[in-house]
Amino acid sequence: MAQHIFGVTEVNQLVKLLLDNEPILQNVAVRGELSNYKVYPSGHHYFTLKDAEGALRCVMFKGSAMKLRFRPENGMKVIVQGRITVFPRDGAYQLYCNALIPEGAGDLALAFEQLKQKLLAEGLFDPEHKKPLPRYPEKIAIITSSAGAAVHDMIRILRRRYPLAKVLLLPVRVQGTEAPPEIVGAIRYANRWRVADLIITGRGGGSMEDLWAFNDERVARAIYESELPVISAVGHEPDVTIADFVADARASTPSNAAEIAVPDREELLRWLEDVGERLQQSQTAQLAYLRQKLETLAEKRVMTDQLAYVQDKRMELIHVQQRLGDLGGVLLSRKRQRFGELAAGLDAMSPLKVLGRGYAMAQSGDGSILKSYRDVTVGDRISVTLGEGGFTAAVEEVHQ
């Protein structure tokens, strides 16, 4: 019997048929380490799964990859679920992955930590970005499910604690794939139209899967971008979500969020009563002080004898006049004495005194003082001033 000779494509098709008909290979789970992980523009993921002694080529198409909650990285220990078959064109078998689960920690826990570290590095959790909550909010927007018990608890507490605040419910789904975009839309709507002074968003308790909408990156960024302050109220005390880290305030439960959002009416009333009492005491003390001051003023002399003030001032004026007169006399005497001294000094330096001792002063015809024989010539007429009177003379001779 002649041996059948196969073509390459026939062999590949035959191997594919054998593998496809093996039930155990149609839903297999393989443990290994991710290597050469690549994401192509098409959305398909290609990687190698390896252990200490072998390697297995794997592919995850876009539809399955979109369900991933975490970001696969090289070196990560995972469990891959899928089917093993042959791609006839290449003649190489590979694992077509439909689920990828991190080993040791669940995919949700890993996705939570990855997103937490990413947003932390971007600064979305920084305290300086936290907005203060209004002390006395007039309007509060609650973004949660209208069917849950959480919303009824919040409304009941808000009405009991601070009935002045108006409460607006923006109903959204808080679980499932449609929940994140609805929560994001409600937050943006509240900000765009300024429907409230404060936003509370959250839901009641549940599993990590149930609370996952508040671990969504879109919700986290919407809370961060909100111009209105946001209180995150998700689950119970141990439950922590990404929304809690980004929000301006975190409440341990939805009921606690309502307590944080508004003051307690009873405490406000007690505070107002205390302020009223302190104001009354202050006014009473002020009135007593003013009354005492009035009584003191009423006893003063100016109030009992209206002319006493004028008389006192008249006496002060007379005293001032006397002092001014005395000071003026002393000053005038000093000035007169000084004048006499200056006059005596001036008289002593007067040229008339010199003339009185037998000296004479000669002047030329233009009145200038003659100081040298060179100032005159023979025939000039000069004036001579004596201690008493003077005379006019003619120059007959000039001596050197």
Long-range contacts (C-beta under 8 A, 24 or more apart in sequence): 8-91, 9-88, 11-91, 12-86, 12-88, 12-89, 12-91, 13-88, 15-86, 15-91, 15-93, 16-85, 16-86, 16-88, 19-84, 19-85, 19-86, 19-93, 20-85, 25-83, 25-84, 25-85, 26-83, 27-81, 27-82, 27-83, 28-81, 28-82, 28-83, 28-84, 28-95, 29-79, 29-80, 29-81, 30-56, 30-79, 30-80, 30-81, 30-95, 31-77, 31-78, 31-79, 31-80, 31-103, 32-56, 32-77, 32-78, 32-80, 33-75, 33-76, 33-77, 33-78, 34-72, 34-73, 34-74, 34-75, 34-76, 34-78, 35-74, 35-75, 36-74, 37-72, 37-73, 37-74, 39-65, 45-72, 45-97, 47-72, 49-78, 49-80, 49-95, 56-94, 56-95, 57-92, 57-93, 57-94, 57-95, 58-82, 58-94, 58-95, 58-96, 58-97, 59-94, 59-95, 59-96, 59-97, 60-96, 60-97, 60-98, 60-100, 61-96, 64-97, 64-98, 64-99, 67-99, 68-100, 68-107, 69-107, 69-108, 69-110, 69-111, 69-212, 70-102, 70-107, 70-110, 70-111, 70-114, 71-111, 71-114, 72-100, 76-102, 77-102, 77-103, 77-104, 78-102, 78-103, 79-103, 106-208, 108-208, 108-209, 108-212, 108-215, 109-208, 111-215, 112-208, 112-215, 112-242, 115-215, 115-217, 115-220, 115-242, 116-242, 116-245, 118-217, 119-217, 119-220, 119-242, 119-245, 119-246, 120-245, 124-220, 124-221, 124-224, 124-245, 124-246, 125-245, 125-246, 129-224, 130-248, 130-249, 131-228, 131-229, 131-248, 132-229, 132-248, 133-198, 133-229, 133-231, 133-248, 133-249, 133-260, 133-261, 134-197, 134-198, 134-229, 135-263, 136-162, 136-164, 136-262, 136-263, 137-165, 137-196, 137-197, 137-198, 137-261, 137-262, 138-164, 138-165, 138-166, 138-197, 139-165, 139-166, 139-167, 139-168, 139-195, 139-196, 139-197, 139-198, 140-165, 140-166, 140-167, 140-168, 140-196, 140-197, 140-198, 140-199, 140-200, 140-261, 140-262, 141-168, 141-169, 141-170, 141-190, 141-195, 141-196, 141-198, 141-199, 141-200, 141-228, 142-167, 142-168, 142-169, 142-170, 142-199, 142-200, 142-201, 143-170, 143-172, 143-183, 143-186, 143-187, 143-190, 143-199, 143-200, 143-201, 144-169, 144-171, 144-172, 144-174, 144-200, 144-201, 144-202, 144-203, 144-254, 145-171, 145-172, 145-173, 145-174, 145-175, 145-203, 146-171, 148-174, 148-203, 148-204, 149-204, 150-202, 150-203, 150-204, 150-233, 150-254, 150-255, 151-254, 153-254, 153-255, 153-258, 154-200, 154-233, 154-254, 154-255, 154-257, 154-258, 155-258, 157-255, 157-258, 157-259, 158-258, 158-261, 158-262, 160-265, 161-258, 161-259, 161-262, 161-263, 161-264, 161-265, 162-262, 162-263, 162-264, 162-265, 163-265, 165-261, 165-262, 168-195, 168-196, 170-195, 173-213, 174-202, 174-203, 174-213, 174-214, 175-203, 175-206, 175-210, 175-212, 175-213, 176-213, 179-213, 179-216, 180-213, 180-216, 180-218, 180-219, 181-218, 183-213, 183-214, 183-216, 183-219, 183-222, 184-218, 184-219, 184-222, 187-219, 187-222, 187-223, 187-226, 187-230, 188-222, 190-226, 190-228, 191-226, 191-227, 191-228, 194-228, 196-228, 197-228, 197-229, 198-228, 198-229, 198-230, 198-231, 198-261, 199-226, 199-228, 199-229, 199-230, 199-231, 200-230, 200-231, 200-233, 200-251, 200-254, 200-257, 200-258, 200-261, 201-230, 201-231, 201-232, 201-233, 201-243, 201-247, 202-231, 202-232, 202-233, 202-234, 202-235, 202-243, 202-251, 202-254, 202-257, 203-233, 203-234, 203-235, 203-254, 204-235, 204-254, 205-235, 205-236, 205-239, 206-235, 211-235, 211-239, 211-241, 214-241, 214-242, 214-243, 214-244, 215-241, 215-242, 215-243, 216-242, 217-242, 219-243, 220-245, 220-246, 221-246, 223-247, 231-257, 231-260, 231-261, 232-257, 233-257, 352-387, 355-385, 355-386, 355-387, 356-387, 357-387, 358-387, 359-387, 360-384, 360-385, 360-386, 360-390, 361-385, 373-398, 373-399, 373-400
